[in-house]
Amino acid sequence: MEIEERNEGNKAYTSFKSSLDLSMGILYIIIAGYATQMPFIIEAYGKKTVYIIGGLFVLYGLFRFYRGFVGIKNIFLKKRLRR
């Protein structure tokens, strides 16, 4: 049995993974905002390139945030159903 198989049913592992997804999603969005506001980054790579990569960062950050939100929601729903 591998570590991933053992950890799938572990509530602490699932909770940690979901909260990590939430925080990493926010971090990706912040990094994209920072990159689009810094003139030296835009000068080095070009406005179009920075906006395209920033947009991809925002999309991936939203995906990570959504995945974390759904994971935490499922944890609370399972807890409520057990009562």
mmCIF file of the N, C-alpha and C atoms, coordinates in Angstrom:
data_MODEL
# 
_entry.id   MODEL 
# 
loop_
_atom_site.group_PDB 
_atom_site.id 
_atom_site.type_symbol 
_atom_site.label_atom_id 
_atom_site.label_alt_id 
_atom_site.label_comp_id 
_atom_site.label_asym_id 
_atom_site.label_entity_id 
_atom_site.label_seq_id 
_atom_site.pdbx_PDB_ins_code 
_atom_site.Cartn_x 
_atom_site.Cartn_y 
_atom_site.Cartn_z 
_atom_site.occupancy 
_atom_site.B_iso_or_equiv 
_atom_site.pdbx_formal_charge 
_atom_site.auth_seq_id 
_atom_site.auth_comp_id 
_atom_site.auth_asym_id 
_atom_site.auth_atom_id 
_atom_site.pdbx_PDB_model_num 
ATOM 1   N N  . MET A 1 1  ? 0.847   -1.172 0.000   1.00 0.00 ? 1  MET A N  1 
ATOM 2   C CA . MET A 1 1  ? 0.000   0.000  0.000   1.00 0.00 ? 1  MET A CA 1 
ATOM 3   C C  . MET A 1 1  ? 0.896   1.239  0.000   1.00 0.00 ? 1  MET A C  1 
ATOM 4   N N  . GLU A 1 2  ? 0.629   2.151  -0.924  1.00 0.00 ? 2  GLU A N  1 
ATOM 5   C CA . GLU A 1 2  ? 1.432   3.354  -1.030  1.00 0.00 ? 2  GLU A CA 1 
ATOM 6   C C  . GLU A 1 2  ? 0.903   4.448  -0.113  1.00 0.00 ? 2  GLU A C  1 
ATOM 7   N N  . ILE A 1 3  ? 1.709   5.482  0.078   1.00 0.00 ? 3  ILE A N  1 
ATOM 8   C CA . ILE A 1 3  ? 1.351   6.558  0.997   1.00 0.00 ? 3  ILE A CA 1 
ATOM 9   C C  . ILE A 1 3  ? 0.083   7.261  0.543   1.00 0.00 ? 3  ILE A C  1 
ATOM 10  N N  . GLU A 1 4  ? -0.059  7.517  -0.748  1.00 0.00 ? 4  GLU A N  1 
ATOM 11  C CA . GLU A 1 4  ? -1.251  8.208  -1.251  1.00 0.00 ? 4  GLU A CA 1 
ATOM 12  C C  . GLU A 1 4  ? -2.517  7.409  -0.962  1.00 0.00 ? 4  GLU A C  1 
ATOM 13  N N  . GLU A 1 5  ? -2.442  6.099  -1.089  1.00 0.00 ? 5  GLU A N  1 
ATOM 14  C CA . GLU A 1 5  ? -3.615  5.258  -0.825  1.00 0.00 ? 5  GLU A CA 1 
ATOM 15  C C  . GLU A 1 5  ? -3.990  5.305  0.650   1.00 0.00 ? 5  GLU A C  1 
ATOM 16  N N  . ARG A 1 6  ? -3.007  5.337  1.528   1.00 0.00 ? 6  ARG A N  1 
ATOM 17  C CA . ARG A 1 6  ? -3.289  5.395  2.958   1.00 0.00 ? 6  ARG A CA 1 
ATOM 18  C C  . ARG A 1 6  ? -3.858  6.743  3.358   1.00 0.00 ? 6  ARG A C  1 
ATOM 19  N N  . ASN A 1 7  ? -3.396  7.809  2.731   1.00 0.00 ? 7  ASN A N  1 
ATOM 20  C CA . ASN A 1 7  ? -3.800  9.147  3.139   1.00 0.00 ? 7  ASN A CA 1 
ATOM 21  C C  . ASN A 1 7  ? -5.146  9.583  2.581   1.00 0.00 ? 7  ASN A C  1 
ATOM 22  N N  . GLU A 1 8  ? -5.679  8.881  1.595   1.00 0.00 ? 8  GLU A N  1 
ATOM 23  C CA . GLU A 1 8  ? -6.932  9.320  0.977   1.00 0.00 ? 8  GLU A CA 1 
ATOM 24  C C  . GLU A 1 8  ? -8.090  9.376  1.970   1.00 0.00 ? 8  GLU A C  1 
ATOM 25  N N  . GLY A 1 9  ? -8.181  8.454  2.889   1.00 0.00 ? 9  GLY A N  1 
ATOM 26  C CA . GLY A 1 9  ? -9.268  8.441  3.847   1.00 0.00 ? 9  GLY A CA 1 
ATOM 27  C C  . GLY A 1 9  ? -8.972  9.244  5.095   1.00 0.00 ? 9  GLY A C  1 
ATOM 28  N N  . ASN A 1 10 ? -7.779  9.750  5.249   1.00 0.00 ? 10 ASN A N  1 
ATOM 29  C CA . ASN A 1 10 ? -7.380  10.488 6.428   1.00 0.00 ? 10 ASN A CA 1 
ATOM 30  C C  . ASN A 1 10 ? -7.967  11.894 6.395   1.00 0.00 ? 10 ASN A C  1 
ATOM 31  N N  . LYS A 1 11 ? -8.771  12.231 7.432   1.00 0.00 ? 11 LYS A N  1 
ATOM 32  C CA . LYS A 1 11 ? -9.447  13.523 7.457   1.00 0.00 ? 11 LYS A CA 1 
ATOM 33  C C  . LYS A 1 11 ? -8.454  14.675 7.607   1.00 0.00 ? 11 LYS A C  1 
ATOM 34  N N  . ALA A 1 12 ? -7.416  14.492 8.378   1.00 0.00 ? 12 ALA A N  1 
ATOM 35  C CA . ALA A 1 12 ? -6.424  15.553 8.573   1.00 0.00 ? 12 ALA A CA 1 
ATOM 36  C C  . ALA A 1 12 ? -5.683  15.836 7.263   1.00 0.00 ? 12 ALA A C  1 
ATOM 37  N N  . TYR A 1 13 ? -5.335  14.797 6.537   1.00 0.00 ? 13 TYR A N  1 
ATOM 38  C CA . TYR A 1 13 ? -4.652  14.969 5.256   1.00 0.00 ? 13 TYR A CA 1 
ATOM 39  C C  . TYR A 1 13 ? -5.544  15.689 4.260   1.00 0.00 ? 13 TYR A C  1 
ATOM 40  N N  . THR A 1 14 ? -6.800  15.309 4.193   1.00 0.00 ? 14 THR A N  1 
ATOM 41  C CA . THR A 1 14 ? -7.739  15.930 3.263   1.00 0.00 ? 14 THR A CA 1 
ATOM 42  C C  . THR A 1 14 ? -7.966  17.391 3.617   1.00 0.00 ? 14 THR A C  1 
ATOM 43  N N  . SER A 1 15 ? -8.074  17.673 4.904   1.00 0.00 ? 15 SER A N  1 
ATOM 44  C CA . SER A 1 15 ? -8.260  19.045 5.347   1.00 0.00 ? 15 SER A CA 1 
ATOM 45  C C  . SER A 1 15 ? -7.043  19.893 5.026   1.00 0.00 ? 15 SER A C  1 
ATOM 46  N N  . PHE A 1 16 ? -5.854  19.359 5.260   1.00 0.00 ? 16 PHE A N  1 
ATOM 47  C CA . PHE A 1 16 ? -4.622  20.087 4.957   1.00 0.00 ? 16 PHE A CA 1 
ATOM 48  C C  . PHE A 1 16 ? -4.505  20.350 3.463   1.00 0.00 ? 16 PHE A C  1 
ATOM 49  N N  . LYS A 1 17 ? -4.806  19.341 2.659   1.00 0.00 ? 17 LYS A N  1 
ATOM 50  C CA . LYS A 1 17 ? -4.701  19.494 1.208   1.00 0.00 ? 17 LYS A CA 1 
ATOM 51  C C  . LYS A 1 17 ? -5.683  20.553 0.701   1.00 0.00 ? 17 LYS A C  1 
ATOM 52  N N  . SER A 1 18 ? -6.879  20.579 1.248   1.00 0.00 ? 18 SER A N  1 
ATOM 53  C CA . SER A 1 18 ? -7.871  21.565 0.826   1.00 0.00 ? 18 SER A CA 1 
ATOM 54  C C  . SER A 1 18 ? -7.468  22.973 1.237   1.00 0.00 ? 18 SER A C  1 
ATOM 55  N N  . SER A 1 19 ? -6.962  23.125 2.454   1.00 0.00 ? 19 SER A N  1 
ATOM 56  C CA . SER A 1 19 ? -6.541  24.456 2.884   1.00 0.00 ? 19 SER A CA 1 
ATOM 57  C C  . SER A 1 19 ? -5.302  24.907 2.113   1.00 0.00 ? 19 SER A C  1 
ATOM 58  N N  . LEU A 1 20 ? -4.440  23.979 1.742   1.00 0.00 ? 20 LEU A N  1 
ATOM 59  C CA . LEU A 1 20 ? -3.285  24.315 0.917   1.00 0.00 ? 20 LEU A CA 1 
ATOM 60  C C  . LEU A 1 20 ? -3.733  24.784 -0.468  1.00 0.00 ? 20 LEU A C  1 
ATOM 61  N N  . ASP A 1 21 ? -4.741  24.129 -1.029  1.00 0.00 ? 21 ASP A N  1 
ATOM 62  C CA . ASP A 1 21 ? -5.279  24.553 -2.324  1.00 0.00 ? 21 ASP A CA 1 
ATOM 63  C C  . ASP A 1 21 ? -5.854  25.967 -2.242  1.00 0.00 ? 21 ASP A C  1 
ATOM 64  N N  . LEU A 1 22 ? -6.577  26.276 -1.161  1.00 0.00 ? 22 LEU A N  1 
ATOM 65  C CA . LEU A 1 22 ? -7.123  27.616 -0.985  1.00 0.00 ? 22 LEU A CA 1 
ATOM 66  C C  . LEU A 1 22 ? -6.018  28.666 -0.937  1.00 0.00 ? 22 LEU A C  1 
ATOM 67  N N  . SER A 1 23 ? -5.020  28.425 -0.115  1.00 0.00 ? 23 SER A N  1 
ATOM 68  C CA . SER A 1 23 ? -3.960  29.419 0.049   1.00 0.00 ? 23 SER A CA 1 
ATOM 69  C C  . SER A 1 23 ? -3.103  29.542 -1.210  1.00 0.00 ? 23 SER A C  1 
ATOM 70  N N  . MET A 1 24 ? -2.829  28.451 -1.891  1.00 0.00 ? 24 MET A N  1 
ATOM 71  C CA . MET A 1 24 ? -2.038  28.531 -3.123  1.00 0.00 ? 24 MET A CA 1 
ATOM 72  C C  . MET A 1 24 ? -2.820  29.242 -4.225  1.00 0.00 ? 24 MET A C  1 
ATOM 73  N N  . GLY A 1 25 ? -4.129  29.067 -4.261  1.00 0.00 ? 25 GLY A N  1 
ATOM 74  C CA . GLY A 1 25 ? -4.949  29.779 -5.231  1.00 0.00 ? 25 GLY A CA 1 
ATOM 75  C C  . GLY A 1 25 ? -4.868  31.283 -5.030  1.00 0.00 ? 25 GLY A C  1 
ATOM 76  N N  . ILE A 1 26 ? -4.956  31.703 -3.778  1.00 0.00 ? 26 ILE A N  1 
ATOM 77  C CA . ILE A 1 26 ? -4.835  33.127 -3.468  1.00 0.00 ? 26 ILE A CA 1 
ATOM 78  C C  . ILE A 1 26 ? -3.447  33.631 -3.827  1.00 0.00 ? 26 ILE A C  1 
ATOM 79  N N  . LEU A 1 27 ? -2.424  32.839 -3.532  1.00 0.00 ? 27 LEU A N  1 
ATOM 80  C CA . LEU A 1 27 ? -1.051  33.235 -3.837  1.00 0.00 ? 27 LEU A CA 1 
ATOM 81  C C  . LEU A 1 27 ? -0.834  33.403 -5.341  1.00 0.00 ? 27 LEU A C  1 
ATOM 82  N N  . TYR A 1 28 ? -1.356  32.499 -6.143  1.00 0.00 ? 28 TYR A N  1 
ATOM 83  C CA . TYR A 1 28 ? -1.226  32.623 -7.601  1.00 0.00 ? 28 TYR A CA 1 
ATOM 84  C C  . TYR A 1 28 ? -1.896  33.898 -8.109  1.00 0.00 ? 28 TYR A C  1 
ATOM 85  N N  . ILE A 1 29 ? -3.042  34.242 -7.559  1.00 0.00 ? 29 ILE A N  1 
ATOM 86  C CA . ILE A 1 29 ? -3.742  35.455 -7.982  1.00 0.00 ? 29 ILE A CA 1 
ATOM 87  C C  . ILE A 1 29 ? -2.955  36.698 -7.573  1.00 0.00 ? 29 ILE A C  1 
ATOM 88  N N  . ILE A 1 30 ? -2.377  36.684 -6.383  1.00 0.00 ? 30 ILE A N  1 
ATOM 89  C CA . ILE A 1 30 ? -1.572  37.816 -5.926  1.00 0.00 ? 30 ILE A CA 1 
ATOM 90  C C  . ILE A 1 30 ? -0.332  37.982 -6.802  1.00 0.00 ? 30 ILE A C  1 
ATOM 91  N N  . ILE A 1 31 ? 0.319   36.881 -7.146  1.00 0.00 ? 31 ILE A N  1 
ATOM 92  C CA . ILE A 1 31 ? 1.510   36.948 -7.993  1.00 0.00 ? 31 ILE A CA 1 
ATOM 93  C C  . ILE A 1 31 ? 1.157   37.530 -9.361  1.00 0.00 ? 31 ILE A C  1 
ATOM 94  N N  . ALA A 1 32 ? 0.026   37.130 -9.918  1.00 0.00 ? 32 ALA A N  1 
ATOM 95  C CA . ALA A 1 32 ? -0.388  37.668 -11.219 1.00 0.00 ? 32 ALA A CA 1 
ATOM 96  C C  . ALA A 1 32 ? -0.649  39.162 -11.134 1.00 0.00 ? 32 ALA A C  1 
ATOM 97  N N  . GLY A 1 33 ? -1.302  39.601 -10.072 1.00 0.00 ? 33 GLY A N  1 
ATOM 98  C CA . GLY A 1 33 ? -1.544  41.029 -9.890  1.00 0.00 ? 33 GLY A CA 1 
ATOM 99  C C  . GLY A 1 33 ? -0.257  41.810 -9.715  1.00 0.00 ? 33 GLY A C  1 
ATOM 100 N N  . TYR A 1 34 ? 0.669   41.253 -8.969  1.00 0.00 ? 34 TYR A N  1 
ATOM 101 C CA . TYR A 1 34 ? 1.962   41.899 -8.756  1.00 0.00 ? 34 TYR A CA 1 
ATOM 102 C C  . TYR A 1 34 ? 2.729   42.030 -10.069 1.00 0.00 ? 34 TYR A C  1 
ATOM 103 N N  . ALA A 1 35 ? 2.737   40.982 -10.853 1.00 0.00 ? 35 ALA A N  1 
ATOM 104 C CA . ALA A 1 35 ? 3.494   40.995 -12.112 1.00 0.00 ? 35 ALA A CA 1 
ATOM 105 C C  . ALA A 1 35 ? 2.927   42.012 -13.094 1.00 0.00 ? 35 ALA A C  1 
ATOM 106 N N  . THR A 1 36 ? 1.617   42.185 -13.109 1.00 0.00 ? 36 THR A N  1 
ATOM 107 C CA . THR A 1 36 ? 1.024   43.126 -14.058 1.00 0.00 ? 36 THR A CA 1 
ATOM 108 C C  . THR A 1 36 ? 1.156   44.575 -13.601 1.00 0.00 ? 36 THR A C  1 
ATOM 109 N N  . GLN A 1 37 ? 1.511   44.806 -12.349 1.00 0.00 ? 37 GLN A N  1 
ATOM 110 C CA . GLN A 1 37 ? 1.649   46.166 -11.835 1.00 0.00 ? 37 GLN A CA 1 
ATOM 111 C C  . GLN A 1 37 ? 3.090   46.666 -11.781 1.00 0.00 ? 37 GLN A C  1 
ATOM 112 N N  . MET A 1 38 ? 4.063   45.781 -11.941 1.00 0.00 ? 38 MET A N  1 
ATOM 113 C CA . MET A 1 38 ? 5.472   46.161 -11.848 1.00 0.00 ? 38 MET A CA 1 
ATOM 114 C C  . MET A 1 38 ? 6.020   46.540 -13.224 1.00 0.00 ? 38 MET A C  1 
ATOM 115 N N  . PRO A 1 39 ? 6.449   47.789 -13.379 1.00 0.00 ? 39 PRO A N  1 
ATOM 116 C CA . PRO A 1 39 ? 6.920   48.233 -14.699 1.00 0.00 ? 39 PRO A CA 1 
ATOM 117 C C  . PRO A 1 39 ? 8.186   47.510 -15.174 1.00 0.00 ? 39 PRO A C  1 
ATOM 118 N N  . PHE A 1 40 ? 9.081   47.141 -14.258 1.00 0.00 ? 40 PHE A N  1 
ATOM 119 C CA . PHE A 1 40 ? 10.312  46.482 -14.702 1.00 0.00 ? 40 PHE A CA 1 
ATOM 120 C C  . PHE A 1 40 ? 10.038  45.089 -15.267 1.00 0.00 ? 40 PHE A C  1 
ATOM 121 N N  . ILE A 1 41 ? 9.005   44.419 -14.800 1.00 0.00 ? 41 ILE A N  1 
ATOM 122 C CA . ILE A 1 41 ? 8.648   43.113 -15.363 1.00 0.00 ? 41 ILE A CA 1 
ATOM 123 C C  . ILE A 1 41 ? 8.045   43.304 -16.756 1.00 0.00 ? 41 ILE A C  1 
ATOM 124 N N  . ILE A 1 42 ? 7.199   44.310 -16.887 1.00 0.00 ? 42 ILE A N  1 
ATOM 125 C CA . ILE A 1 42 ? 6.581   44.588 -18.188 1.00 0.00 ? 42 ILE A CA 1 
ATOM 126 C C  . ILE A 1 42 ? 7.636   45.011 -19.204 1.00 0.00 ? 42 ILE A C  1 
ATOM 127 N N  . GLU A 1 43 ? 8.617   45.812 -18.772 1.00 0.00 ? 43 GLU A N  1 
ATOM 128 C CA . GLU A 1 43 ? 9.691   46.227 -19.689 1.00 0.00 ? 43 GLU A CA 1 
ATOM 129 C C  . GLU A 1 43 ? 10.548  45.046 -20.127 1.00 0.00 ? 43 GLU A C  1 
ATOM 130 N N  . ALA A 1 44 ? 10.782  44.113 -19.215 1.00 0.00 ? 44 ALA A N  1 
ATOM 131 C CA . ALA A 1 44 ? 11.656  42.984 -19.534 1.00 0.00 ? 44 ALA A CA 1 
ATOM 132 C C  . ALA A 1 44 ? 10.991  41.986 -20.478 1.00 0.00 ? 44 ALA A C  1 
ATOM 133 N N  . TYR A 1 45 ? 9.691   41.751 -20.309 1.00 0.00 ? 45 TYR A N  1 
ATOM 134 C CA . TYR A 1 45 ? 9.033   40.685 -21.073 1.00 0.00 ? 45 TYR A CA 1 
ATOM 135 C C  . TYR A 1 45 ? 7.997   41.176 -22.065 1.00 0.00 ? 45 TYR A C  1 
ATOM 136 N N  . GLY A 1 46 ? 7.584   42.424 -21.964 1.00 0.00 ? 46 GLY A N  1 
ATOM 137 C CA . GLY A 1 46 ? 6.549   42.947 -22.858 1.00 0.00 ? 46 GLY A CA 1 
ATOM 138 C C  . GLY A 1 46 ? 5.175   42.868 -22.202 1.00 0.00 ? 46 GLY A C  1 
ATOM 139 N N  . LYS A 1 47 ? 4.374   43.855 -22.487 1.00 0.00 ? 47 LYS A N  1 
ATOM 140 C CA . LYS A 1 47 ? 3.059   43.959 -21.859 1.00 0.00 ? 47 LYS A CA 1 
ATOM 141 C C  . LYS A 1 47 ? 2.149   42.778 -22.209 1.00 0.00 ? 47 LYS A C  1 
ATOM 142 N N  . LYS A 1 48 ? 2.147   42.422 -23.480 1.00 0.00 ? 48 LYS A N  1 
ATOM 143 C CA . LYS A 1 48 ? 1.270   41.337 -23.935 1.00 0.00 ? 48 LYS A CA 1 
ATOM 144 C C  . LYS A 1 48 ? 1.628   40.009 -23.261 1.00 0.00 ? 48 LYS A C  1 
ATOM 145 N N  . THR A 1 49 ? 2.905   39.703 -23.198 1.00 0.00 ? 49 THR A N  1 
ATOM 146 C CA . THR A 1 49 ? 3.353   38.447 -22.588 1.00 0.00 ? 49 THR A CA 1 
ATOM 147 C C  . THR A 1 49 ? 3.020   38.396 -21.104 1.00 0.00 ? 49 THR A C  1 
ATOM 148 N N  . VAL A 1 50 ? 3.253   39.519 -20.408 1.00 0.00 ? 50 VAL A N  1 
ATOM 149 C CA . VAL A 1 50 ? 2.972   39.563 -18.965 1.00 0.00 ? 50 VAL A CA 1 
ATOM 150 C C  . VAL A 1 50 ? 1.478   39.386 -18.716 1.00 0.00 ? 50 VAL A C  1 
ATOM 151 N N  . TYR A 1 51 ? 0.645   40.016 -19.526 1.00 0.00 ? 51 TYR A N  1 
ATOM 152 C CA . TYR A 1 51 ? -0.795  39.874 -19.336 1.00 0.00 ? 51 TYR A CA 1 
ATOM 153 C C  . TYR A 1 51 ? -1.289  38.464 -19.661 1.00 0.00 ? 51 TYR A C  1 
ATOM 154 N N  . ILE A 1 52 ? -0.725  37.838 -20.662 1.00 0.00 ? 52 ILE A N  1 
ATOM 155 C CA . ILE A 1 52 ? -1.122  36.459 -20.991 1.00 0.00 ? 52 ILE A CA 1 
ATOM 156 C C  . ILE A 1 52 ? -0.722  35.513 -19.867 1.00 0.00 ? 52 ILE A C  1 
ATOM 157 N N  . ILE A 1 53 ? 0.505   35.605 -19.417 1.00 0.00 ? 53 ILE A N  1 
ATOM 158 C CA . ILE A 1 53 ? 0.956   34.722 -18.339 1.00 0.00 ? 53 ILE A CA 1 
ATOM 159 C C  . ILE A 1 53 ? 0.223   35.054 -17.042 1.00 0.00 ? 53 ILE A C  1 
ATOM 160 N N  . GLY A 1 54 ? -0.012  36.345 -16.787 1.00 0.00 ? 54 GLY A N  1 
ATOM 161 C CA . GLY A 1 54 ? -0.786  36.736 -15.607 1.00 0.00 ? 54 GLY A CA 1 
ATOM 162 C C  . GLY A 1 54 ? -2.201  36.183 -15.647 1.00 0.00 ? 54 GLY A C  1 
ATOM 163 N N  . GLY A 1 55 ? -2.812  36.211 -16.829 1.00 0.00 ? 55 GLY A N  1 
ATOM 164 C CA . GLY A 1 55 ? -4.153  35.643 -16.975 1.00 0.00 ? 55 GLY A CA 1 
ATOM 165 C C  . GLY A 1 55 ? -4.175  34.147 -16.714 1.00 0.00 ? 55 GLY A C  1 
ATOM 166 N N  . LEU A 1 56 ? -3.155  33.464 -17.190 1.00 0.00 ? 56 LEU A N  1 
ATOM 167 C CA . LEU A 1 56 ? -3.060  32.028 -16.917 1.00 0.00 ? 56 LEU A CA 1 
ATOM 168 C C  . LEU A 1 56 ? -2.881  31.759 -15.425 1.00 0.00 ? 56 LEU A C  1 
ATOM 169 N N  . PHE A 1 57 ? -2.084  32.601 -14.769 1.00 0.00 ? 57 PHE A N  1 
ATOM 170 C CA . PHE A 1 57 ? -1.905  32.469 -13.325 1.00 0.00 ? 57 PHE A CA 1 
ATOM 171 C C  . PHE A 1 57 ? -3.226  32.677 -12.593 1.00 0.00 ? 57 PHE A C  1 
ATOM 172 N N  . VAL A 1 58 ? -3.986  33.672 -13.019 1.00 0.00 ? 58 VAL A N  1 
ATOM 173 C CA . VAL A 1 58 ? -5.278  33.932 -12.385 1.00 0.00 ? 58 VAL A CA 1 
ATOM 174 C C  . VAL A 1 58 ? -6.226  32.757 -12.593 1.00 0.00 ? 58 VAL A C  1 
ATOM 175 N N  . LEU A 1 59 ? -6.283  32.224 -13.804 1.00 0.00 ? 59 LEU A N  1 
ATOM 176 C CA . LEU A 1 59 ? -7.158  31.072 -14.065 1.00 0.00 ? 59 LEU A CA 1 
ATOM 177 C C  . LEU A 1 59 ? -6.765  29.873 -13.216 1.00 0.00 ? 59 LEU A C  1 
ATOM 178 N N  . TYR A 1 60 ? -5.461  29.597 -13.137 1.00 0.00 ? 60 TYR A N  1 
ATOM 179 C CA . TYR A 1 60 ? -5.016  28.466 -12.332 1.00 0.00 ? 60 TYR A CA 1 
ATOM 180 C C  . TYR A 1 60 ? -5.258  28.729 -10.841 1.00 0.00 ? 60 TYR A C  1 
ATOM 181 N N  . GLY A 1 61 ? -5.084  29.970 -10.415 1.00 0.00 ? 61 GLY A N  1 
ATOM 182 C CA . GLY A 1 61 ? -5.361  30.321 -9.021  1.00 0.00 ? 61 GLY A CA 1 
ATOM 183 C C  . GLY A 1 61 ? -6.827  30.143 -8.679  1.00 0.00 ? 61 GLY A C  1 
ATOM 184 N N  . LEU A 1 62 ? -7.712  30.536 -9.590  1.00 0.00 ? 62 LEU A N  1 
ATOM 185 C CA . LEU A 1 62 ? -9.145  30.331 -9.365  1.00 0.00 ? 62 LEU A CA 1 
ATOM 186 C C  . LEU A 1 62 ? -9.494  28.845 -9.308  1.00 0.00 ? 62 LEU A C  1 
ATOM 187 N N  . PHE A 1 63 ? -8.840  28.058 -10.176 1.00 0.00 ? 63 PHE A N  1 
ATOM 188 C CA . PHE A 1 63 ? -9.068  26.618 -10.152 1.00 0.00 ? 63 PHE A CA 1 
ATOM 189 C C  . PHE A 1 63 ? -8.638  26.028 -8.813  1.00 0.00 ? 63 PHE A C  1 
ATOM 190 N N  . ARG A 1 64 ? -7.446  26.402 -8.327  1.00 0.00 ? 64 ARG A N  1 
ATOM 191 C CA . ARG A 1 64 ? -6.964  25.883 -7.051  1.00 0.00 ? 64 ARG A CA 1 
ATOM 192 C C  . ARG A 1 64 ? -7.861  26.318 -5.901  1.00 0.00 ? 64 ARG A C  1 
ATOM 193 N N  . PHE A 1 65 ? -8.307  27.582 -5.937  1.00 0.00 ? 65 PHE A N  1 
ATOM 194 C CA . PHE A 1 65 ? -9.192  28.086 -4.896  1.00 0.00 ? 65 PHE A CA 1 
ATOM 195 C C  . PHE A 1 65 ? -10.513 27.318 -4.902  1.00 0.00 ? 65 PHE A C  1 
ATOM 196 N N  . TYR A 1 66 ? -11.073 27.088 -6.076  1.00 0.00 ? 66 TYR A N  1 
ATOM 197 C CA . TYR A 1 66 ? -12.332 26.340 -6.190  1.00 0.00 ? 66 TYR A CA 1 
ATOM 198 C C  . TYR A 1 66 ? -12.161 24.907 -5.690  1.00 0.00 ? 66 TYR A C  1 
ATOM 199 N N  . ARG A 1 67 ? -11.057 24.261 -6.072  1.00 0.00 ? 67 ARG A N  1 
ATOM 200 C CA . ARG A 1 67 ? -10.816 22.885 -5.640  1.00 0.00 ? 67 ARG A CA 1 
ATOM 201 C C  . ARG A 1 67 ? -10.693 22.804 -4.121  1.00 0.00 ? 67 ARG A C  1 
ATOM 202 N N  . GLY A 1 68 ? -10.019 23.768 -3.512  1.00 0.00 ? 68 GLY A N  1 
ATOM 203 C CA . GLY A 1 68 ? -9.902  23.802 -2.053  1.00 0.00 ? 68 GLY A CA 1 
ATOM 204 C C  . GLY A 1 68 ? -11.239 24.068 -1.390  1.00 0.00 ? 68 GLY A C  1 
ATOM 205 N N  . PHE A 1 69 ? -12.020 24.984 -1.950  1.00 0.00 ? 69 PHE A N  1 
ATOM 206 C CA . PHE A 1 69 ? -13.334 25.301 -1.402  1.00 0.00 ? 69 PHE A CA 1 
ATOM 207 C C  . PHE A 1 69 ? -14.253 24.092 -1.436  1.00 0.00 ? 69 PHE A C  1 
ATOM 208 N N  . VAL A 1 70 ? -14.262 23.383 -2.548  1.00 0.00 ? 70 VAL A N  1 
ATOM 209 C CA . VAL A 1 70 ? -15.102 22.187 -2.675  1.00 0.00 ? 70 VAL A CA 1 
ATOM 210 C C  . VAL A 1 70 ? -14.634 21.107 -1.708  1.00 0.00 ? 70 VAL A C  1 
ATOM 211 N N  . GLY A 1 71 ? -13.329 20.956 -1.545  1.00 0.00 ? 71 GLY A N  1 
ATOM 212 C CA . GLY A 1 71 ? -12.804 19.965 -0.613  1.00 0.00 ? 71 GLY A CA 1 
ATOM 213 C C  . GLY A 1 71 ? -13.208 20.248 0.818   1.00 0.00 ? 71 GLY A C  1 
ATOM 214 N N  . ILE A 1 72 ? -13.115 21.496 1.239   1.00 0.00 ? 72 ILE A N  1 
ATOM 215 C CA . ILE A 1 72 ? -13.511 21.853 2.600   1.00 0.00 ? 72 ILE A CA 1 
ATOM 216 C C  . ILE A 1 72 ? -15.014 21.715 2.774   1.00 0.00 ? 72 ILE A C  1 
ATOM 217 N N  . LYS A 1 73 ? -15.774 22.085 1.747   1.00 0.00 ? 73 LYS A N  1 
ATOM 218 C CA . LYS A 1 73 ? -17.226 21.933 1.817   1.00 0.00 ? 73 LYS A CA 1 
ATOM 219 C C  . LYS A 1 73 ? -17.597 20.459 1.987   1.00 0.00 ? 73 LYS A C  1 
ATOM 220 N N  . ASN A 1 74 ? -16.908 19.569 1.276   1.00 0.00 ? 74 ASN A N  1 
ATOM 221 C CA . ASN A 1 74 ? -17.185 18.140 1.400   1.00 0.00 ? 74 ASN A CA 1 
ATOM 222 C C  . ASN A 1 74 ? -16.838 17.616 2.785   1.00 0.00 ? 74 ASN A C  1 
ATOM 223 N N  . ILE A 1 75 ? -15.782 18.132 3.385   1.00 0.00 ? 75 ILE A N  1 
ATOM 224 C CA . ILE A 1 75 ? -15.415 17.708 4.737   1.00 0.00 ? 75 ILE A CA 1 
ATOM 225 C C  . ILE A 1 75 ? -16.519 18.080 5.715   1.00 0.00 ? 75 ILE A C  1 
ATOM 226 N N  . PHE A 1 76 ? -17.037 19.311 5.624   1.00 0.00 ? 76 PHE A N  1 
ATOM 227 C CA . PHE A 1 76 ? -18.093 19.743 6.531   1.00 0.00 ? 76 PHE A CA 1 
ATOM 228 C C  . PHE A 1 76 ? -19.406 19.021 6.251   1.00 0.00 ? 76 PHE A C  1 
ATOM 229 N N  . LEU A 1 77 ? -19.693 18.703 4.998   1.00 0.00 ? 77 LEU A N  1 
ATOM 230 C CA . LEU A 1 77 ? -20.911 17.958 4.690   1.00 0.00 ? 77 LEU A CA 1 
ATOM 231 C C  . LEU A 1 77 ? -20.845 16.542 5.244   1.00 0.00 ? 77 LEU A C  1 
ATOM 232 N N  . LYS A 1 78 ? -19.681 15.912 5.146   1.00 0.00 ? 78 LYS A N  1 
ATOM 233 C CA . LYS A 1 78 ? -19.535 14.572 5.714   1.00 0.00 ? 78 LYS A CA 1 
ATOM 234 C C  . LYS A 1 78 ? -19.691 14.599 7.223   1.00 0.00 ? 78 LYS A C  1 
ATOM 235 N N  . LYS A 1 79 ? -19.144 15.643 7.854   1.00 0.00 ? 79 LYS A N  1 
ATOM 236 C CA . LYS A 1 79 ? -19.257 15.776 9.306   1.00 0.00 ? 79 LYS A CA 1 
ATOM 237 C C  . LYS A 1 79 ? -20.711 15.970 9.711   1.00 0.00 ? 79 LYS A C  1 
ATOM 238 N N  . ARG A 1 80 ? -21.460 16.765 8.940   1.00 0.00 ? 80 ARG A N  1 
ATOM 239 C CA . ARG A 1 80 ? -22.854 17.022 9.260   1.00 0.00 ? 80 ARG A CA 1 
ATOM 240 C C  . ARG A 1 80 ? -23.698 15.769 9.047   1.00 0.00 ? 80 ARG A C  1 
ATOM 241 N N  . LEU A 1 81 ? -23.395 14.982 8.014   1.00 0.00 ? 81 LEU A N  1 
ATOM 242 C CA . LEU A 1 81 ? -24.183 13.791 7.726   1.00 0.00 ? 81 LEU A CA 1 
ATOM 243 C C  . LEU A 1 81 ? -23.976 12.698 8.761   1.00 0.00 ? 81 LEU A C  1 
ATOM 244 N N  . ARG A 1 82 ? -22.843 12.682 9.431   1.00 0.00 ? 82 ARG A N  1 
ATOM 245 C CA . ARG A 1 82 ? -22.544 11.655 10.435  1.00 0.00 ? 82 ARG A CA 1 
ATOM 246 C C  . ARG A 1 82 ? -23.345 11.858 11.708  1.00 0.00 ? 82 ARG A C  1 
ATOM 247 N N  . ARG A 1 83 ? -23.807 13.074 11.966  1.00 0.00 ? 83 ARG A N  1 
ATOM 248 C CA . ARG A 1 83 ? -24.527 13.364 13.215  1.00 0.00 ? 83 ARG A CA 1 
ATOM 249 C C  . ARG A 1 83 ? -25.896 12.794 13.217  1.00 0.00 ? 83 ARG A C  1 
# 
